């Protein structure tokens, strides 16, 4: 065993479990690609100020969880704790919002880092797929993104994901609500750190997960009672669009998410099979974030779906395959002539989009067939000297056990026909 181990709070993504992660990423990515979202990839570290301004000085992410270090050149950089601020920075830097039709639709997939207390479903290194629509203030866009996430979970077979929905108002109505909430929170039994948060960003207190704090929030003022007419109408249309699409949701007045940049629509997807770390994804509208990081006004909305937690949700629902097939065809050569012939056949199969592998080194028939079984292949292609003398190979169905002779010239079309 190696002297070194993966850092605390992280894990290695290795076969066979890695196949589930790839499947989740692809299902999420394919869903948004079908809606016109294009791929973007940003550096894994950014200027620390980007996250302090964008994510929020009062958030746990900024105050406690960021991996920040000073470069040899003296710059302060931070491993990205979330994706939205980086994607928006990249879009603004490239002037994508000035290049053509709005909104600019982008999606991304990658690793993110937060220094947290490690537990199942909460790691210091985690994976997300995200989607952002930049430059349009339209409730249909909010609904579209929520529906795309719903579709991604549906594609993966998940049935027990619940959608929580809220609105946080905007710069017109939220200050009034903020003042009322502060007045209420100042009368509660809170620790010093939380009291400081009441003064900086009281909505963050609503996101507190500690039972003794949540118990005191039962009678807290509700944002719904303070919304301006525009925000009421905007949120009402989002709700109507979701309902007309047949998507069930639960109104959650305490849903503020863990980031400071959200305005109006906020939403979260939860799965009760994951215990305390029940969130599998979420997002919302962030109309003011562009200005926070030095850009012009650019109303936007987006989400991030957790790959790690989605895999755990699939495990909880019994959706993960026990055995994963590495390849469709496994070649079993017996002798040097067969090795050379089947080596060429493997290349032809792969060029035709058929996954194929073989044994390496000197292996007997028994050991080679065991390797074929372990690969999960549907078919084994067996070639020995006697068959090759007749210009034949044997094609064995590893599920049924049926074996048929196939002419060498017909190997590729025969396999493709059977796989189809």
C-alpha positions as CSV (number, residue, x, y, z in Angstrom):
1,X,0.0,0.0,0.0
2,X,1.2,3.5,-0.8
3,X,2.6,5.7,2.0
4,X,0.3,8.5,0.9
5,X,-3.5,8.7,1.2
6,X,-6.1,11.1,-0.3
7,X,-6.3,14.3,1.8
8,X,-8.9,14.3,4.6
9,X,-12.4,15.1,3.4
10,X,-11.6,14.0,-0.2
11,X,-11.9,10.7,-2.0
12,X,-10.6,9.1,-5.2
13,X,-13.0,8.5,-8.0
14,X,-12.1,5.0,-9.2
15,X,-13.8,2.1,-11.1
16,X,-16.4,0.8,-10.8
17,X,-18.0,3.6,-8.9
18,X,-16.6,6.2,-11.3
19,X,-19.0,5.0,-14.0
20,X,-22.0,6.3,-12.0
21,X,-20.4,9.7,-11.6
22,X,-19.8,9.9,-15.4
23,X,-23.3,8.9,-16.1
24,X,-24.7,11.6,-13.8
25,X,-22.5,14.3,-15.3
26,X,-23.5,13.3,-18.8
27,X,-27.3,13.2,-18.0
28,X,-27.1,16.7,-16.5
29,X,-25.0,18.1,-19.3
30,X,-27.0,16.5,-22.1
31,X,-30.2,18.0,-20.7
32,X,-29.0,21.6,-20.8
33,X,-27.2,21.1,-24.2
34,X,-30.6,20.3,-25.7
35,X,-31.8,23.8,-24.5
36,X,-29.0,25.6,-26.2
37,X,-26.5,25.9,-23.3
38,X,-22.8,25.9,-24.4
39,X,-19.9,24.6,-22.4
40,X,-17.5,26.9,-20.5
41,X,-14.5,26.0,-18.3
42,X,-12.8,28.4,-15.9
43,X,-9.6,28.1,-13.9
44,X,-9.8,26.1,-10.7
45,X,-8.5,29.1,-8.7
46,X,-9.5,32.8,-9.0
47,X,-8.6,36.2,-7.4
48,X,-9.8,35.9,-3.8
49,X,-11.7,39.2,-4.1
50,X,-14.0,37.7,-6.7
51,X,-15.5,35.3,-4.2
52,X,-15.5,37.8,-1.3
53,X,-17.5,40.3,-3.4
54,X,-19.7,37.8,-5.2
55,X,-20.4,35.1,-2.7
56,X,-20.6,37.5,0.3
57,X,-18.3,38.5,3.1
58,X,-20.8,37.2,5.7
59,X,-21.3,33.7,4.3
60,X,-19.8,30.7,5.9
61,X,-18.1,29.9,2.6
62,X,-16.0,33.1,2.7
63,X,-15.5,33.4,6.4
64,X,-14.7,29.7,7.2
65,X,-14.5,27.4,4.2
66,X,-12.4,28.9,1.4
67,X,-9.0,27.5,0.5
68,X,-7.0,30.7,0.1
69,X,-3.3,31.1,-0.4
70,X,-0.7,33.7,-1.5
71,X,1.2,33.0,-4.8
72,X,4.9,33.4,-5.2
73,X,4.1,36.7,-6.9
74,X,2.2,37.9,-3.8
75,X,-1.3,37.6,-5.2
76,X,-4.2,36.2,-3.0
77,X,-6.0,33.4,-4.9
78,X,-8.7,31.0,-3.8
79,X,-9.7,27.5,-5.0
80,X,-13.2,28.0,-6.4
81,X,-15.8,27.2,-3.7
82,X,-18.7,27.5,-6.3
83,X,-19.1,28.1,-10.0
84,X,-21.4,31.0,-10.7
85,X,-19.0,33.9,-9.9
86,X,-16.3,32.3,-12.0
87,X,-18.6,31.8,-15.0
88,X,-20.0,35.3,-14.8
89,X,-16.4,36.7,-14.5
90,X,-15.4,34.8,-17.6
91,X,-18.5,35.9,-19.6
92,X,-17.9,39.5,-18.7
93,X,-14.2,39.3,-19.5
94,X,-14.9,37.9,-22.9
95,X,-17.9,40.3,-23.5
96,X,-20.1,37.4,-24.3
97,X,-23.1,39.5,-23.3
98,X,-22.3,42.0,-26.0
99,X,-21.7,39.4,-28.8
100,X,-25.2,38.7,-29.8
101,X,-28.6,37.5,-28.6
102,X,-29.3,37.4,-24.8
103,X,-29.5,35.4,-22.7
104,X,-26.0,33.9,-22.9
105,X,-26.6,30.3,-22.0
106,X,-23.6,28.5,-20.5
107,X,-23.0,25.2,-18.6
108,X,-20.0,23.8,-16.8
109,X,-18.8,20.7,-15.0
110,X,-15.9,20.5,-12.6
111,X,-14.4,20.3,-9.1
112,X,-15.0,22.7,-6.2
113,X,-13.4,23.1,-2.8
114,X,-14.6,24.0,0.6
115,X,-12.9,23.4,4.0
116,X,-15.8,21.8,5.8
117,X,-16.2,19.1,8.5
118,X,-16.1,15.9,6.4
119,X,-19.2,13.7,6.5
120,X,-21.1,11.6,4.1
121,X,-22.4,13.8,1.4
122,X,-20.3,16.8,2.5
123,X,-16.7,16.7,1.2
124,X,-13.9,19.2,0.9
125,X,-13.6,18.4,-2.8
126,X,-16.8,17.8,-4.7
127,X,-18.2,17.8,-8.2
128,X,-20.9,19.9,-9.7
129,X,-22.6,20.5,-13.1
130,X,-24.0,24.0,-13.4
131,X,-26.0,26.0,-15.8
132,X,-26.2,29.8,-16.1
133,X,-28.5,32.0,-18.2
134,X,-27.0,35.6,-18.4
135,X,-28.7,38.8,-19.4
136,X,-32.5,38.2,-19.3
137,X,-35.0,39.1,-16.6
138,X,-37.8,36.7,-17.6
139,X,-39.6,34.3,-15.2
140,X,-39.8,31.8,-18.1
141,X,-36.0,31.5,-17.9
142,X,-36.2,30.7,-14.2
143,X,-38.8,28.1,-14.9
144,X,-36.9,26.7,-17.8
145,X,-33.8,26.1,-15.7
146,X,-35.8,24.4,-12.9
147,X,-37.5,22.2,-15.5
148,X,-34.1,21.2,-17.0
149,X,-32.9,20.1,-13.6
150,X,-36.1,18.1,-13.0
151,X,-35.6,16.5,-16.4
152,X,-32.0,15.6,-15.5
153,X,-33.1,13.8,-12.3
154,X,-35.9,12.1,-14.2
155,X,-33.3,10.8,-16.8
156,X,-31.3,9.3,-14.0
157,X,-34.4,7.5,-12.7
158,X,-34.7,9.4,-9.4
159,X,-38.3,9.5,-8.0
160,X,-37.9,11.0,-4.6
161,X,-36.3,14.4,-5.3
162,X,-38.4,17.2,-3.9
163,X,-38.3,20.9,-5.2
164,X,-38.4,23.7,-2.6
165,X,-39.2,27.2,-3.9
166,X,-39.0,30.7,-2.6
167,X,-38.5,34.3,-3.6
168,X,-36.2,36.8,-1.9
169,X,-37.6,40.0,-3.5
170,X,-35.4,42.6,-5.1
171,X,-33.6,45.8,-4.2
172,X,-36.9,47.6,-4.0
173,X,-38.7,45.5,-1.5
174,X,-36.0,43.5,0.3
175,X,-34.7,46.4,2.4
176,X,-38.1,46.8,4.1
177,X,-38.2,43.1,4.8
178,X,-34.5,43.1,5.9
179,X,-35.3,45.8,8.5
180,X,-38.4,43.8,9.9
181,X,-36.3,40.6,10.0
182,X,-33.5,42.3,11.9
183,X,-35.9,43.7,14.5
184,X,-37.3,40.2,15.0
185,X,-33.9,38.5,15.2
186,X,-32.5,41.0,17.7
187,X,-35.0,39.7,20.2
188,X,-33.8,36.0,19.9
189,X,-31.4,34.1,22.1
190,X,-28.5,33.9,19.6
191,X,-24.7,33.5,20.0
192,X,-22.3,36.4,19.3
193,X,-21.4,35.3,15.9
194,X,-25.0,34.9,14.8
195,X,-25.9,38.3,16.2
196,X,-23.1,39.8,14.1
197,X,-24.6,38.1,11.1
198,X,-28.0,39.7,11.9
199,X,-26.4,43.1,11.3
200,X,-24.5,42.2,8.2
201,X,-27.0,39.9,6.4
202,X,-30.0,38.9,8.4
203,X,-31.4,36.6,5.7
204,X,-28.4,34.3,6.2
205,X,-29.7,33.5,9.7
206,X,-32.8,31.9,8.1
207,X,-30.3,29.4,6.5
208,X,-29.0,28.3,9.9
209,X,-29.4,24.6,10.2
210,X,-28.9,24.3,14.0
211,X,-32.1,23.0,15.8
212,X,-32.0,25.6,18.6
213,X,-31.9,28.4,16.1
214,X,-34.5,27.0,13.7
215,X,-36.9,26.5,16.6
216,X,-36.8,30.3,17.3
217,X,-37.5,31.2,13.6
218,X,-41.0,29.8,13.6
219,X,-42.6,33.2,13.9
220,X,-40.0,35.1,11.8
221,X,-41.4,37.6,9.3
222,X,-42.1,36.1,5.8
223,X,-40.7,37.7,2.7
224,X,-44.0,37.0,1.0
225,X,-45.7,39.6,3.1
226,X,-43.2,42.3,2.0
227,X,-42.9,41.7,-1.7
228,X,-43.5,44.6,-4.1
229,X,-46.0,44.1,-6.9
230,X,-43.4,43.4,-9.5
231,X,-41.8,40.6,-7.4
232,X,-45.2,39.1,-6.6
233,X,-46.0,39.0,-10.3
234,X,-42.6,37.5,-11.2
235,X,-42.8,34.8,-8.6
236,X,-46.4,34.1,-9.4
237,X,-45.5,33.5,-13.1
238,X,-42.7,31.1,-12.1
239,X,-45.1,29.1,-10.0
240,X,-47.7,29.0,-12.8
241,X,-45.2,27.9,-15.4
242,X,-44.0,25.0,-13.1
243,X,-47.5,24.0,-12.3
244,X,-48.6,24.0,-16.0
245,X,-45.6,21.8,-16.7
246,X,-46.8,19.3,-14.1
247,X,-43.9,19.9,-11.7
248,X,-44.7,19.7,-8.0
249,X,-43.0,22.1,-5.6
250,X,-43.1,23.1,-2.0
251,X,-43.1,26.8,-0.9
252,X,-40.3,27.3,1.7
253,X,-40.2,30.8,3.1
254,X,-36.9,30.2,4.9
255,X,-35.1,29.1,1.8
256,X,-32.3,31.6,1.2
257,X,-29.5,29.4,0.0
258,X,-25.9,29.8,1.3
259,X,-24.8,32.7,-1.0
260,X,-25.4,36.4,-0.8
261,X,-26.0,37.1,-4.4
262,X,-29.5,35.7,-4.9
263,X,-32.5,37.9,-5.7
264,X,-36.1,36.9,-6.4
265,X,-36.3,33.2,-7.3
266,X,-34.5,30.7,-5.1
267,X,-34.9,26.9,-5.3
268,X,-33.4,23.8,-3.9
269,X,-33.7,20.1,-4.8
270,X,-33.6,17.7,-1.8
271,X,-33.7,14.0,-1.3
272,X,-34.8,12.7,2.1
273,X,-32.8,9.5,1.7
274,X,-29.5,11.4,2.4
275,X,-30.2,12.4,6.0
276,X,-29.0,15.9,7.2
277,X,-27.2,16.6,3.9
278,X,-30.4,16.3,1.9
279,X,-29.7,19.0,-0.8
280,X,-28.7,17.5,-4.1
281,X,-28.8,20.8,-6.1
282,X,-30.2,24.3,-6.2
283,X,-29.9,27.8,-7.5
284,X,-31.7,31.0,-8.2
285,X,-31.7,34.4,-9.7
286,X,-28.8,36.8,-9.2
287,X,-29.7,40.0,-10.9
288,X,-27.1,42.1,-9.0
289,X,-24.1,39.9,-9.1
290,X,-22.6,41.3,-12.2
291,X,-22.5,44.8,-10.6
292,X,-21.0,43.3,-7.4
293,X,-18.0,42.1,-9.3
294,X,-17.5,45.2,-11.4
295,X,-19.6,44.6,-14.4
296,X,-22.7,46.4,-15.8
297,X,-26.2,45.3,-14.9
298,X,-26.8,41.8,-16.2
299,X,-29.9,40.0,-14.7
300,X,-29.2,36.3,-14.6
301,X,-30.3,33.0,-13.2
302,X,-28.7,29.6,-12.8
303,X,-28.2,26.4,-10.8
304,X,-25.6,23.9,-9.7
305,X,-26.4,20.2,-9.2
306,X,-24.2,18.1,-7.0
307,X,-22.8,15.1,-8.7
308,X,-21.6,13.4,-5.5
309,X,-24.9,13.8,-3.7
310,X,-26.9,12.8,-6.8
311,X,-24.9,9.5,-6.9
312,X,-25.8,9.0,-3.2
313,X,-29.4,9.7,-3.9
314,X,-29.3,7.1,-6.7
315,X,-27.7,4.6,-4.3
316,X,-30.5,5.3,-1.7
317,X,-33.1,4.5,-4.4
318,X,-31.3,1.3,-5.5
319,X,-30.5,2.7,-8.9
320,X,-26.8,2.0,-9.1
321,X,-25.8,-1.0,-11.2
322,X,-24.1,-3.7,-9.2
323,X,-21.8,-4.6,-12.1
324,X,-20.6,-2.2,-14.8
325,X,-19.6,-3.5,-18.3
326,X,-16.2,-2.1,-19.3
327,X,-16.5,-3.2,-22.9
328,X,-18.9,-4.9,-25.2
329,X,-16.5,-7.4,-26.8
330,X,-13.5,-9.2,-25.3
331,X,-10.9,-10.9,-27.5
332,X,-9.4,-14.3,-26.4
333,X,-6.4,-15.1,-28.7
334,X,-4.8,-18.6,-28.4
335,X,-1.4,-18.4,-30.0
336,X,0.7,-15.7,-31.7
337,X,-1.2,-15.7,-35.0
338,X,-4.5,-15.2,-33.2
339,X,-2.9,-12.4,-31.1
340,X,-1.9,-10.5,-34.2
341,X,-5.2,-11.1,-36.0
342,X,-7.4,-10.1,-33.0
343,X,-5.2,-7.0,-32.3
344,X,-6.2,-5.7,-35.7
345,X,-9.8,-6.6,-35.2
346,X,-9.9,-4.7,-31.9
347,X,-8.8,-1.5,-33.7
348,X,-11.5,-2.0,-36.3
349,X,-14.2,-2.5,-33.7
350,X,-13.2,0.6,-31.7
351,X,-13.1,2.6,-35.0
352,X,-16.7,1.5,-35.5
353,X,-17.8,2.7,-32.0
354,X,-17.7,-0.8,-30.4
355,X,-15.9,-1.0,-27.1
356,X,-13.4,-3.9,-27.0
357,X,-10.5,-5.2,-25.0
358,X,-8.3,-8.3,-24.7
359,X,-5.9,-10.2,-22.4
360,X,-2.2,-9.2,-22.4
361,X,0.7,-11.4,-21.7
362,X,0.7,-15.2,-22.0
363,X,-2.7,-16.4,-20.8
364,X,-4.3,-19.8,-21.2
365,X,-7.9,-20.3,-22.4
366,X,-9.3,-20.6,-18.8
367,X,-7.6,-17.5,-17.5
368,X,-8.5,-15.5,-20.6
369,X,-12.2,-16.5,-20.3
370,X,-12.2,-15.4,-16.7
371,X,-10.9,-12.1,-17.8
372,X,-13.6,-11.9,-20.4
373,X,-16.3,-12.5,-17.7
374,X,-14.7,-9.9,-15.4
375,X,-14.8,-7.3,-18.2
376,X,-18.6,-7.5,-18.3
377,X,-18.5,-8.0,-22.1
378,X,-21.5,-9.4,-23.8
379,X,-19.4,-11.3,-26.4
380,X,-16.1,-13.1,-26.4
381,X,-14.2,-13.5,-29.6
382,X,-12.1,-16.7,-29.4
383,X,-9.5,-17.5,-32.0
384,X,-7.2,-20.6,-32.0
385,X,-4.8,-22.2,-34.5
386,X,-7.4,-24.8,-35.7
387,X,-10.1,-22.2,-36.3
388,X,-7.7,-19.8,-38.1
389,X,-6.6,-22.6,-40.4
390,X,-10.2,-22.6,-41.6
391,X,-10.3,-18.8,-41.6
392,X,-12.8,-18.8,-38.7
393,X,-13.1,-17.5,-35.2
394,X,-15.6,-18.4,-32.5
395,X,-18.1,-15.8,-31.2
396,X,-19.4,-16.7,-27.8
397,X,-22.4,-15.0,-26.1
398,X,-21.3,-14.7,-22.5
399,X,-24.9,-14.4,-21.3
400,X,-26.5,-17.3,-23.0
401,X,-23.4,-19.4,-23.5
402,X,-24.2,-19.8,-27.2
403,X,-21.2,-20.1,-29.5
404,X,-21.1,-19.8,-33.3
405,X,-18.3,-19.9,-35.9
406,X,-17.8,-16.6,-37.8
407,X,-15.6,-16.1,-40.9
408,X,-12.7,-13.7,-40.3
409,X,-14.0,-11.3,-43.0
410,X,-17.5,-11.2,-41.3
411,X,-16.3,-10.5,-37.7
412,X,-17.1,-6.8,-37.7
413,X,-20.5,-6.9,-39.4
414,X,-21.6,-9.9,-37.4
415,X,-20.7,-8.3,-34.0
416,X,-22.3,-5.0,-35.0
417,X,-25.5,-6.8,-36.0
418,X,-25.7,-8.7,-32.8
419,X,-25.1,-5.7,-30.7
420,X,-27.8,-3.7,-32.5
